[in-house]
Amino acid sequence: MKRTDLLQAVYDFWRPNRYGLKAFLINDGQKHPFAIICPGGAYGMVCSFMEGRPYAEALNRIGCHAFVVYYRVGKKARYPRPQEDLRQAIEDVMARAEEWNLDTDSWSLWGSSAGGHLAASYCVEDRGPKPTALILTYPVVTMGEHTRVGSRKNLLGKDADQDMIDRLSVERHITTDYPPVYVWNGTIDRIVEPVNSRMLEEALERTGVPHLAEEFEGVGHGVGLAKGTDAEVWFEHAIGFWKNRMSH
């Protein structure tokens, strides 16, 4: 791990457990598309060192502003607090769109692992602005049988009732106005079962929502940009999917 990654990891672990937003802006005076990023961490921490800052820096390199969301986790993660934090982040970003030269017609929402569930659930139940594309990396999708148990426990408590489990199972609530989705997972993910992404893909297929789903052989969980693996093409594919939706 590089020194910058190590320092970010320490910060992610010890930072105050409250809402925060970190901006990665391109300071050239020009308007650019932007991404809002929800790192994973099982709703127990925010893993920006793996699924936040590296994505933001990669997005900056291709001409996109980026924002990493820090949402409440652990003992403060009980629903709907993380969802409220993401909603606040989107409101805060949109409120400064002119100041930061943001193209509000061309934005994407990114989420990895539990952050994928956070991003995907926002698109289900929120009446706020919808992204041009939703980009999901090995996401938690369901709160049911195939969920990541730690994520569900942090979000809904150890004795979650069936109504809340159903309500927060994204695959049950996909409608025709859901935003276009790029989603990928690895075949040997032992943390979030690959069936999560497959269930989402099936729901998107049934409702006719534009999507691209990819599964990479021999790739596990928590790999971020997945450099040096067969999945490292995912970032390029996600950007291509997003840019294609901009023209629709």
C-alpha positions in Angstrom: 0.0 0.0 0.0 1.3 3.4 -1.0 1.9 5.9 1.8 -1.0 8.1 0.6 -3.3 5.1 0.7 -2.1 4.1 4.2 -2.8 7.6 5.5 -6.2 7.6 3.9 -7.0 4.3 5.4 -6.0 5.5 8.9 -8.2 8.6 8.4 -11.1 6.5 7.2 -10.9 4.4 10.3 -10.5 7.2 12.8 -12.5 10.1 11.3 -15.5 11.4 13.2 -18.6 9.3 12.5 -20.7 12.0 10.8 -21.7 13.2 7.4 -18.9 14.7 5.3 -18.1 15.5 1.7 -14.7 15.7 0.0 -14.5 17.5 -3.3 -12.0 16.6 -6.1 -12.4 19.5 -8.5 -10.7 20.3 -11.8 -9.7 23.9 -11.5 -9.6 25.0 -15.1 -12.6 27.3 -15.1 -14.5 25.0 -17.4 -17.7 23.1 -16.8 -17.4 19.4 -16.4 -19.5 16.3 -15.7 -19.2 15.0 -12.2 -19.6 11.9 -10.1 -20.8 11.4 -6.5 -19.1 8.4 -4.9 -20.2 6.2 -2.0 -17.4 3.9 -0.8 -18.2 0.6 0.8 -17.4 -0.7 4.3 -20.5 -2.8 5.3 -22.1 0.3 6.8 -19.5 -0.1 9.5 -16.9 2.3 8.0 -16.3 4.3 4.8 -13.4 2.8 2.8 -12.5 5.9 0.9 -8.8 4.7 0.6 -9.9 1.9 -1.7 -13.3 2.9 -3.3 -13.3 6.7 -2.9 -10.2 8.7 -3.5 -8.8 6.4 -6.2 -12.0 6.6 -8.1 -12.1 10.4 -7.7 -8.5 10.8 -8.9 -9.1 8.6 -11.9 -12.2 10.6 -12.8 -10.3 13.9 -12.5 -7.7 12.5 -15.0 -10.5 12.0 -17.6 -12.0 15.4 -17.1 -14.7 14.8 -14.5 -15.2 16.5 -11.1 -15.7 14.0 -8.2 -17.1 14.0 -4.7 -16.6 11.4 -2.0 -19.4 11.0 0.5 -18.7 10.1 4.1 -21.9 8.8 5.7 -22.8 7.7 9.2 -21.7 4.1 9.9 -21.5 1.5 12.7 -23.7 2.5 15.7 -24.9 5.5 13.8 -25.8 3.7 10.6 -29.3 2.7 11.4 -31.7 3.4 8.5 -32.4 6.0 7.2 -29.3 7.9 8.4 -26.9 6.9 5.6 -29.6 7.6 3.1 -30.1 11.0 4.6 -26.4 11.7 4.4 -26.3 10.8 0.7 -29.3 13.0 0.1 -27.6 15.9 1.9 -24.4 15.3 -0.2 -26.4 15.6 -3.4 -28.1 18.7 -2.2 -24.8 20.3 -1.1 -23.2 19.5 -4.4 -26.1 20.8 -6.5 -26.3 24.0 -4.4 -22.7 24.9 -5.5 -23.0 23.7 -9.1 -22.3 27.2 -10.5 -19.4 27.9 -8.2 -17.8 24.6 -8.9 -18.5 24.5 -12.7 -20.6 21.4 -12.6 -22.6 20.1 -15.5 -25.8 19.1 -13.6 -27.2 17.4 -16.7 -24.4 14.9 -16.8 -23.7 13.4 -13.4 -23.3 9.9 -12.2 -23.7 8.2 -8.8 -21.2 5.5 -7.8 -21.3 2.9 -5.1 -19.2 0.0 -4.0 -20.3 -2.9 -1.8 -22.5 -1.4 1.0 -21.9 1.9 -0.7 -23.5 0.3 -3.8 -26.6 -0.5 -1.7 -26.7 3.1 -0.5 -26.5 4.5 -4.0 -28.9 2.0 -5.4 -31.5 2.6 -2.6 -31.3 6.3 -3.1 -32.4 5.8 -6.7 -35.3 3.7 -5.5 -36.9 5.9 -2.9 -35.7 9.5 -3.2 -37.5 12.2 -5.1 -34.3 14.2 -5.6 -32.4 14.6 -8.8 -31.6 11.3 -10.5 -28.2 10.6 -12.0 -27.5 10.1 -15.7 -26.0 6.8 -14.8 -25.7 4.6 -11.6 -22.3 2.9 -11.4 -22.1 -0.1 -9.0 -19.1 -2.1 -8.0 -19.7 -5.5 -6.4 -22.8 -4.0 -4.7 -24.9 -5.3 -1.8 -28.4 -5.3 -3.5 -30.7 -7.3 -1.3 -31.3 -7.3 2.4 -32.8 -10.7 2.2 -31.4 -14.2 2.1 -28.3 -13.4 0.0 -27.3 -10.1 1.7 -24.1 -9.3 3.4 -25.2 -10.0 7.0 -22.9 -7.4 8.5 -24.3 -4.7 6.2 -27.9 -5.6 7.1 -27.1 -5.7 10.8 -25.5 -2.2 10.8 -28.3 -0.7 8.7 -31.4 -2.4 10.1 -30.3 -4.0 13.4 -29.9 -7.6 14.3 -33.7 -8.2 14.6 -34.8 -6.4 11.4 -38.5 -7.2 10.6 -39.5 -8.5 7.2 -41.2 -5.3 6.1 -37.9 -3.4 6.5 -35.9 -6.2 4.8 -38.3 -6.1 1.8 -38.3 -2.3 1.7 -34.5 -2.1 1.6 -34.1 -4.9 -0.9 -33.4 -2.9 -4.1 -34.1 -5.7 -6.5 -37.8 -5.6 -5.4 -38.3 -1.9 -6.3 -36.9 -1.4 -9.8 -39.3 0.6 -12.0 -39.1 1.9 -15.5 -37.9 5.3 -14.3 -34.9 3.8 -12.5 -31.6 5.4 -13.9 -29.4 3.4 -16.3 -27.1 1.1 -14.5 -23.6 -0.3 -15.0 -22.8 -3.0 -12.5 -20.0 -5.5 -12.1 -18.8 -8.2 -9.7 -16.2 -10.9 -9.5 -17.0 -14.7 -9.6 -15.1 -15.5 -6.4 -16.5 -12.7 -4.2 -16.8 -14.3 -0.7 -18.0 -11.1 1.0 -21.0 -10.1 -1.2 -22.5 -13.0 -3.0 -22.4 -12.5 -6.8 -26.1 -13.3 -6.9 -26.7 -9.8 -5.6 -25.6 -8.3 -8.9 -27.5 -11.0 -10.8 -30.7 -10.3 -9.0 -30.3 -6.6 -9.9 -29.6 -7.5 -13.5 -32.7 -9.6 -13.7 -34.9 -6.8 -12.2 -33.4 -4.3 -14.7 -34.0 -6.7 -17.6 -37.7 -7.3 -16.5 -38.4 -3.5 -16.4 -36.5 -2.5 -19.5 -34.0 -0.2 -17.7 -30.9 0.3 -19.8 -28.0 -1.5 -18.2 -24.7 -3.2 -18.6 -23.7 -6.0 -16.2 -20.3 -7.7 -16.2 -18.9 -10.5 -14.2 -15.1 -11.2 -14.1 -13.6 -14.6 -13.5 -11.3 -15.1 -10.6 -11.9 -11.7 -9.0 -12.9 -11.2 -5.4 -14.2 -8.4 -3.3 -12.8 -5.0 -2.3 -10.5 -4.6 -5.2 -11.4 -1.0 -6.1 -10.0 -0.1 -9.5 -8.9 -3.8 -9.7 -5.5 -3.0 -11.2 -3.6 -6.1 -12.3 -6.8 -8.2 -12.5 -9.1 -9.2 -15.3 -11.6 -6.7 -13.9 -9.4 -3.6 -14.4 -11.3 -2.8 -17.6 -14.4 -2.1 -15.5 -13.6 1.6 -15.0 -13.2 2.3 -18.7 -16.4 0.3 -19.4 -18.3 2.3 -16.7 -17.2 5.6 -18.2 -18.2 4.5 -21.7 -21.6 3.5 -20.4 -22.1 6.9 -18.6 -20.9 8.9 -21.6 -23.2 7.0 -23.9 -26.2 7.9 -21.6 -25.2 11.6 -21.8 -26.2 11.6 -25.4 -29.7 10.2 -24.7 
